[in-house]
Amino acid sequence: MLAASAAWFLQPAPRSSARLLRAMLAPDHEPRERLVEWMTLVARYSRSSGAPGMADLPARPVPRTVFTGEHDVFLPPKRLGPAVTRTLGVELRVLPGAGHLVVEEAPDRLAALVDGGTW
């Protein structure tokens, strides 16, 4: 993951973007050409610390659902689960067969989850 990220930062090109995306996606997914193009533009024209930071939680209680992909390399379920329970008081839900890019990999399952249905 570190090698793919470093190559993407240092040499923004479709090849390095595709390599990074393959690392972020679940094992059975290939990045779409448009996503590779977009990631290349992100690498060329923006900079990120890579650290998501802390979210400001509302003072009033709100319903929450937190989930991650089974194969998420940035927010792996084993590490994320305890933090979600401790911070938000909910149990982490894990989306089978998905990686870090759930919106890309499983948009229908994500929509069902947001809609309150089963996935």
N, CA, C and O of each residue as an XYZ file, in Angstrom:
476
protein
N       0.823     -1.190      0.000
C       0.000      0.000      0.000
C       0.866      1.252      0.000
O       0.590      2.218     -0.711
N       1.918      1.216      0.810
C       2.812      2.364      0.891
C       3.493      2.623     -0.449
O       3.600      3.772     -0.875
N       3.948      1.582     -1.107
C       4.619      1.738     -2.401
C       3.656      2.295     -3.448
O       4.025      3.175     -4.226
N       2.433      1.788     -3.469
C       1.436      2.263     -4.435
C       1.080      3.719     -4.166
O       0.929      4.500     -5.105
N       0.945      4.089     -2.907
C       0.623      5.479     -2.555
C       1.765      6.421     -2.905
O       1.543      7.507     -3.439
N       2.980      6.001     -2.605
C       4.136      6.850     -2.895
C       4.287      7.079     -4.399
O       4.536      8.203     -4.835
N       4.139      6.032     -5.178
C       4.241      6.173     -6.634
C       3.163      7.110     -7.159
O       3.419      7.916     -8.053
N       1.970      7.008     -6.610
C       0.848      7.861     -7.028
C       1.134      9.324     -6.714
O       0.872     10.199     -7.540
N       1.677      9.600     -5.515
C       2.016     10.976     -5.131
C       3.168     11.527     -5.961
O       3.126     12.676     -6.402
N       4.199     10.706     -6.176
C       5.421     11.183     -6.822
C       5.340     11.230     -8.338
O       5.945     12.105     -8.958
N       4.608     10.309     -8.945
C       4.493     10.255    -10.398
C       3.028     10.086    -10.796
O       2.613      8.997    -11.192
N       2.250     11.158    -10.692
C       0.821     11.066    -11.022
C       0.618     10.715    -12.497
O       0.858     11.539    -13.380
N       0.186      9.520    -12.745
C      -0.061      9.038    -14.100
C      -1.098      7.932    -14.022
O      -1.294      7.354    -12.953
N      -1.763      7.625    -15.117
C      -2.774      6.560    -15.090
C      -2.252      5.236    -14.517
O      -2.974      4.538    -13.805
N      -1.022      4.902    -14.824
C      -0.484      3.625    -14.328
C      -0.410      3.602    -12.799
O      -0.826      2.624    -12.178
N       0.117      4.668    -12.188
C       0.218      4.707    -10.724
C      -1.162      4.839    -10.079
O      -1.397      4.299     -8.998
N      -2.070      5.552    -10.739
C      -3.440      5.666    -10.210
C      -4.136      4.315    -10.221
O      -4.793      3.946     -9.247
N      -3.999      3.587    -11.301
C      -4.620      2.261    -11.397
C      -4.046      1.318    -10.351
O      -4.779      0.531     -9.752
N      -2.749      1.394    -10.133
C      -2.120      0.524     -9.124
C      -2.662      0.829     -7.727
O      -2.980     -0.085     -6.966
N      -2.765      2.112     -7.397
C      -3.300      2.491     -6.092
C      -4.762      2.059     -5.959
O      -5.165      1.529     -4.924
N      -5.538      2.283     -6.993
C      -6.950      1.897     -6.942
C      -7.113      0.392     -6.769
O      -8.001     -0.056     -6.044
N      -6.273     -0.383     -7.420
C      -6.350     -1.843     -7.249
C      -6.084     -2.232     -5.797
O      -6.669     -3.188     -5.288
N      -5.204     -1.494     -5.137
C      -4.926     -1.766     -3.730
C      -6.097     -1.368     -2.840
O      -6.308     -1.968     -1.787
N      -6.855     -0.364     -3.256
C      -7.978      0.124     -2.460
C      -9.256     -0.680     -2.676
O     -10.102     -0.765     -1.785
N      -9.390     -1.259     -3.842
C     -10.591     -2.024     -4.171
C     -10.494     -3.447     -3.619
O      -9.401     -3.943     -3.344
N     -11.633     -4.087     -3.462
C     -11.658     -5.491     -3.052
C     -10.975     -6.334     -4.131
O     -10.897     -5.914     -5.285
N     -10.485     -7.507     -3.765
C      -9.704     -8.321     -4.698
C     -10.349     -8.608     -6.048
O      -9.627     -8.754     -7.034
N     -11.640     -8.694     -6.137
C     -12.281     -9.066     -7.407
C     -12.752     -7.864     -8.229
O     -13.553     -8.027     -9.149
N     -12.269     -6.667     -7.913
C     -12.688     -5.465     -8.636
C     -11.515     -4.849     -9.396
O     -10.378     -4.859     -8.925
N     -11.810     -4.319    -10.568
C     -10.841     -3.578    -11.381
C     -11.337     -2.141    -11.487
O     -12.538     -1.918    -11.634
N     -10.442     -1.168    -11.416
C     -10.878      0.231    -11.499
C     -11.360      0.597    -12.902
O     -10.756      0.218    -13.906
N     -12.456      1.339    -12.941
C     -12.953      1.853    -14.222
C     -11.983      2.903    -14.761
O     -11.302      3.581    -13.992
N     -11.928      3.030    -16.070
C     -11.026      3.990    -16.711
C     -11.287      5.415    -16.219
O     -10.342      6.170    -15.990
N     -12.553      5.787    -16.054
C     -12.890      7.146    -15.600
C     -12.391      7.396    -14.180
O     -11.964      8.504    -13.854
N     -12.444      6.368    -13.337
C     -11.945      6.511    -11.978
C     -10.423      6.672    -11.984
O      -9.879      7.456    -11.206
N      -9.744      5.941    -12.848
C      -8.292      6.089    -12.987
C      -7.951      7.512    -13.436
O      -7.022      8.125    -12.911
N      -8.696      8.028    -14.396
C      -8.477      9.406    -14.863
C      -8.673     10.406    -13.729
O      -7.870     11.323    -13.554
N      -9.735     10.224    -12.966
C     -10.036     11.128    -11.860
C      -8.928     11.081    -10.809
O      -8.484     12.128    -10.336
N      -8.478      9.885    -10.438
C      -7.420      9.759     -9.437
C      -6.120     10.396     -9.920
O      -5.364     10.950     -9.123
N      -5.864     10.319    -11.210
C      -4.671     10.949    -11.772
C      -4.765     12.465    -11.619
O      -3.782     13.115    -11.264
N      -5.929     13.023    -11.882
C      -6.127     14.471    -11.703
C      -5.982     14.870    -10.239
O      -5.385     15.903     -9.934
N      -6.513     14.074     -9.348
C      -6.383     14.360     -7.912
C      -4.910     14.408     -7.520
O      -4.484     15.317     -6.809
N      -4.138     13.437     -7.979
C      -2.712     13.402     -7.635
C      -1.954     14.587     -8.216
O      -1.031     15.106     -7.589
N      -2.336     15.006     -9.390
C      -1.625     16.108    -10.046
C      -1.958     17.474     -9.448
O      -1.089     18.344     -9.377
N      -3.193     17.670     -9.020
C      -3.648     19.021     -8.692
C      -4.108     19.243     -7.253
O      -4.628     20.315     -6.943
N      -3.935     18.279     -6.378
C      -4.302     18.494     -4.982
C      -3.306     17.789     -4.074
O      -2.572     16.899     -4.505
N      -3.293     18.194     -2.826
C      -2.436     17.560     -1.830
C      -3.270     17.313     -0.583
O      -4.100     18.134     -0.195
N      -3.033     16.181      0.024
C      -3.758     15.803      1.229
C      -2.754     15.361      2.283
O      -1.687     14.836      1.966
N      -3.110     15.580      3.525
C      -2.261     15.097      4.613
C      -2.420     13.594      4.761
O      -1.557     12.927      5.332
N      -3.529     13.058      4.245
C      -3.808     11.643      4.415
C      -4.498     11.326      5.726
O      -4.975     10.210      5.927
N      -4.554     12.304      6.619
C      -5.186     12.109      7.925
C      -6.599     12.662      7.899
O      -6.790     13.847      7.624
N      -7.599     11.826      8.181
C      -8.987     12.301      8.103
C      -9.368     13.286      9.199
O     -10.308     14.059      9.013
N      -8.679     13.289     10.324
C      -9.028     14.202     11.401
C     -10.230     13.711     12.193
O     -10.770     12.637     11.929
N     -10.632     14.502     13.151
C     -11.758     14.147     14.008
C     -13.018     14.867     13.536
O     -12.972     16.030     13.133
N     -14.130     14.165     13.592
C     -15.420     14.746     13.213
C     -16.025     15.450     14.427
O     -15.863     15.000     15.561
N     -16.719     16.551     14.177
C     -17.489     17.211     15.222
C     -18.840     16.527     15.294
O     -19.590     16.528     14.319
N     -19.157     15.940     16.445
C     -20.420     15.236     16.612
C     -21.477     16.196     17.129
O     -21.190     17.033     17.985
N     -22.707     16.081     16.612
C     -23.773     16.961     17.111
C     -24.068     16.680     18.580
O     -23.913     15.556     19.056
N     -24.497     17.726     19.289
C     -24.802     17.589     20.714
C     -26.032     16.712     20.948
O     -26.130     16.029     21.968
N     -26.951     16.736     20.013
C     -28.170     15.935     20.193
C     -27.956     14.544     19.591
O     -27.199     14.393     18.632
N     -28.614     13.540     20.144
C     -28.456     12.190     19.595
C     -29.102     12.076     18.209
O     -30.210     12.565     17.986
N     -28.412     11.442     17.312
C     -28.932     11.204     15.967
C     -28.684      9.734     15.621
O     -27.716      9.137     16.093
N     -29.556      9.156     14.800
C     -29.314      7.772     14.392
C     -28.033      7.688     13.543
O     -27.784      8.535     12.685
N     -27.250      6.671     13.800
C     -25.997      6.514     13.061
C     -25.834      5.069     12.612
O     -26.213      4.127     13.308
N     -25.268      4.934     11.450
C     -24.828      3.640     10.958
C     -23.432      3.842     10.393
O     -23.205      4.746      9.589
N     -22.519      3.017     10.804
C     -21.148      3.104     10.315
C     -20.794      1.751      9.721
O     -21.026      0.704     10.325
N     -20.227      1.801      8.526
C     -19.808      0.549      7.915
C     -18.511      0.748      7.166
O     -18.125      1.867      6.829
N     -17.861     -0.345      6.918
C     -16.627     -0.363      6.157
C     -16.629     -1.615      5.294
O     -17.381     -2.556      5.547
N     -15.798     -1.616      4.295
C     -15.673     -2.797      3.456
C     -14.844     -3.869      4.142
O     -13.916     -3.568      4.893
N     -15.176     -5.083      3.883
C     -14.456     -6.226      4.442
C     -12.950     -6.160      4.129
O     -12.120     -6.572      4.941
N     -12.615     -5.641      2.949
C     -11.225     -5.574      2.499
C     -10.661     -4.149      2.531
O      -9.718     -3.847      1.800
N     -11.223     -3.275      3.366
C     -10.771     -1.884      3.414
C      -9.357     -1.825      3.985
O      -9.125     -2.229      5.124
N      -8.411     -1.319      3.187
C      -7.018     -1.262      3.623
C      -6.728     -0.018      4.467
O      -5.744      0.000      5.207
N      -7.557      1.016      4.373
C      -7.350      2.229      5.156
C      -8.097      2.185      6.483
O      -7.581      2.641      7.504
N      -9.299      1.643      6.472
C     -10.121      1.560      7.682
C     -10.540      0.102      7.902
O     -11.723     -0.223      7.801
N      -9.584     -0.769      8.199
C      -9.910     -2.188      8.349
C     -10.871     -2.416      9.511
O     -10.750     -1.781     10.559
N     -11.820     -3.321      9.323
C     -12.836     -3.561     10.354
C     -12.274     -3.848     11.744
O     -12.832     -3.375     12.734
N     -11.202     -4.599     11.843
C     -10.649     -4.941     13.162
C     -10.150     -3.712     13.914
O     -10.225     -3.668     15.142
N      -9.648     -2.726     13.202
C      -9.161     -1.503     13.850
C     -10.269     -0.476     14.018
O     -10.316      0.232     15.025
N     -11.163     -0.391     13.035
C     -12.212      0.617     13.062
C     -13.323      0.280     14.054
O     -13.864      1.173     14.706
N     -13.662     -0.991     14.170
C     -14.782     -1.416     15.012
C     -14.736     -0.890     16.439
O     -15.700     -0.269     16.887
N     -13.648     -1.116     17.168
C     -13.593     -0.621     18.550
C     -13.711      0.901     18.651
O     -14.340      1.408     19.580
N     -13.119      1.628     17.718
C     -13.199      3.094     17.742
C     -14.625      3.567     17.493
O     -15.083      4.517     18.130
N     -15.327      2.920     16.579
C     -16.716      3.295     16.288
C     -17.588      3.053     17.511
O     -18.391      3.910     17.880
N     -17.437      1.902     18.138
C     -18.239      1.583     19.323
C     -17.934      2.550     20.463
O     -18.843      3.053     21.122
N     -16.658      2.801     20.686
C     -16.238      3.689     21.772
C     -16.695      5.135     21.528
O     -17.170      5.797     22.451
N     -16.557      5.616     20.310
C     -16.831      7.020     20.009
C     -18.303      7.303     19.739
O     -18.843      8.310     20.197
N     -18.950      6.406     18.990
C     -20.324      6.675     18.549
C     -21.371      5.801     19.232
O     -22.568      6.069     19.126
N     -20.932      4.767     19.925
C     -21.874      3.911     20.630
C     -22.686      3.002     19.722
O     -23.767      2.552     20.101
N     -22.177      2.728     18.529
C     -22.855      1.804     17.618
C     -21.868      0.733     17.177
O     -20.652      0.910     17.266
N     -22.400     -0.350     16.712
C     -21.562     -1.439     16.222
C     -21.237     -1.217     14.742
O     -22.109     -0.859     13.950
N     -20.008     -1.428     14.394
C     -19.579     -1.312     13.003
C     -20.204     -2.424     12.173
O     -20.251     -3.582     12.591
N     -20.679     -2.056     11.005
C     -21.218     -3.039     10.061
C     -20.191     -3.216      8.950
O     -19.601     -2.243      8.480
N     -19.983     -4.447      8.538
C     -18.967     -4.751      7.535
C     -19.650     -5.236      6.263
O     -20.451     -6.170      6.288
N     -19.321     -4.590      5.163
C     -19.900     -4.936      3.868
C     -19.036     -6.015      3.212
O     -17.922     -5.722      2.778
N     -19.524     -7.249      3.133
C     -18.743     -8.345      2.549
C     -18.369     -8.067      1.089
O     -19.165     -7.530      0.319
N     -17.166     -8.436      0.740
C     -16.722     -8.331     -0.640
C     -16.361     -6.938     -1.102
O     -16.083     -6.740     -2.285
N     -16.357     -5.964     -0.201
C     -16.042     -4.584     -0.587
C     -14.703     -4.169      0.017
O     -14.259     -4.711      1.029
N     -14.084     -3.204     -0.626
C     -12.840     -2.631     -0.125
C     -13.093     -1.237      0.418
O     -14.126     -0.986      1.039
N     -12.156     -0.331      0.185
C     -12.265      1.037      0.684
C     -13.241      1.882     -0.134
O     -13.820      2.837      0.384
N     -13.421      1.539     -1.393
C     -14.244      2.358     -2.287
C     -15.631      1.745     -2.489
O     -15.991      1.346     -3.597
N     -16.389      1.679     -1.422
C     -17.715      1.052     -1.456
C     -18.627      1.728     -2.475
O     -19.403      1.051     -3.151
N     -18.548      3.038     -2.594
C     -19.393      3.762     -3.556
C     -19.133      3.250     -4.973
O     -20.056      3.150     -5.782
N     -17.910      2.936     -5.260
C     -17.525      2.427     -6.586
C     -17.859      0.950     -6.744
O     -18.332      0.526     -7.798
N     -17.617      0.176     -5.711
C     -17.734     -1.277     -5.793
C     -19.153     -1.807     -5.631
O     -19.536     -2.778     -6.283
N     -19.920     -1.176     -4.773
C     -21.238     -1.719     -4.439
C     -22.276     -0.606     -4.291
O     -22.882     -0.477     -3.228
N     -22.492      0.200     -5.332
C     -23.420      1.325     -5.182
C     -24.845      0.893     -4.836
O     -25.524      1.589     -4.080
N     -25.306     -0.219     -5.361
C     -26.665     -0.674     -5.055
C     -26.786     -1.112     -3.598
O     -27.778     -0.808     -2.934
N     -25.789     -1.815     -3.109
C     -25.818     -2.243     -1.703
C     -25.699     -1.026     -0.780
O     -26.316     -0.992      0.284
N     -24.916     -0.039     -1.181
C     -24.780      1.184     -0.389
C     -26.119      1.920     -0.342
O     -26.539      2.378      0.720
N     -26.778      2.034     -1.474
C     -28.078      2.709     -1.522
C     -29.092      1.989     -0.625
O     -29.876      2.630      0.075
N     -29.068      0.670     -0.655
C     -29.985     -0.094      0.211
C     -29.679      0.153      1.682
O     -30.593      0.255      2.501
N     -28.421      0.247      2.013
C     -28.024      0.504      3.396
C     -28.488      1.884      3.843
O     -29.046      2.035      4.930
N     -28.260      2.872      3.018
C     -28.679      4.245      3.341
C     -30.195      4.331      3.435
O     -30.730      5.083      4.250
N     -30.877      3.573      2.613
C     -32.336      3.558      2.599
C     -32.924      2.776      3.775
O     -34.139      2.768      3.977
N     -32.068      2.127      4.538
C     -32.544      1.374      5.704
C     -32.897     -0.058      5.387
O     -33.399     -0.781      6.248
N     -32.647     -0.474      4.180
C     -32.944     -1.854      3.802
C     -31.832     -2.800      4.188
O     -30.888     -2.426      4.885
N     -31.952     -4.011      3.733
C     -30.914     -5.002      3.998
C     -29.910     -4.996      2.869
O     -30.199     -4.527      1.768
N     -28.755     -5.507      3.139
C     -27.697     -5.538      2.140
C     -26.985     -6.829      2.221
O     -26.047     -7.065      1.460
